[in-house]
Amino acid sequence: MAHASMAMQLDKDVLSKQGPGGFYEFWKKSLTAGDRALLDEFGRLQRQAYADMAKMLEKDAPYGI
């Protein structure tokens, strides 16, 4: 996961300024199928965690923080 985070950050900070392409997708293609599946599942769970956190904040602080 640390390598994925580093690849995404490199893609965002440096390579995206050079136009479309994407280092992250290039890097991800070099992974084994099992590693890609693990990374995709982690991403799915991470998005779900953000959504759950947003729902909890909305429920616990309906008038904002």
C-alpha positions in Angstrom: 0.0 0.0 0.0 2.9 2.3 0.7 4.3 1.8 -2.8 0.8 2.5 -4.3 0.5 5.7 -2.3 4.0 6.8 -3.5 3.1 6.0 -7.1 -0.2 8.0 -6.9 1.6 10.9 -5.2 4.3 10.9 -7.9 1.7 10.8 -10.6 -0.2 13.7 -9.0 2.7 16.0 -8.1 5.1 15.5 -11.0 4.0 13.6 -14.0 0.4 14.9 -14.3 1.9 18.3 -15.1 3.5 16.8 -18.2 0.1 15.9 -19.7 -2.1 12.9 -19.7 -0.7 9.5 -19.2 -0.3 8.5 -15.7 2.6 6.9 -13.9 0.2 5.2 -11.4 -1.5 3.2 -14.2 1.9 2.4 -15.8 3.2 1.2 -12.4 0.0 -0.8 -11.6 0.4 -2.7 -14.9 3.7 -4.1 -13.7 2.1 -5.7 -10.7 0.9 -9.3 -10.6 -2.8 -10.0 -11.0 -3.1 -10.9 -7.4 -1.4 -7.6 -6.3 -3.6 -5.6 -8.6 -6.7 -7.3 -7.2 -5.5 -6.5 -3.6 -4.8 -2.9 -4.5 -8.2 -2.6 -6.2 -10.0 -4.1 -3.1 -8.0 -1.7 -0.8 -9.2 1.2 -2.9 -12.8 0.1 -2.8 -12.6 -0.3 1.0 -10.9 3.1 1.4 -13.7 4.8 -0.6 -16.3 3.0 1.5 -14.6 4.1 4.7 -14.6 7.7 3.5 -18.3 7.4 2.6 -19.1 5.9 6.0 -17.1 8.6 7.8 -19.1 11.3 5.9 -22.4 9.7 6.9 -21.3 9.5 10.6 -20.2 13.1 10.6 -23.5 14.1 9.0 -25.4 12.2 11.6 -23.4 13.3 14.6 -23.1 17.0 13.6 -26.2 17.9 11.6 -25.5 21.6 11.9 -21.9 21.5 11.0 -18.7 21.5 13.0 
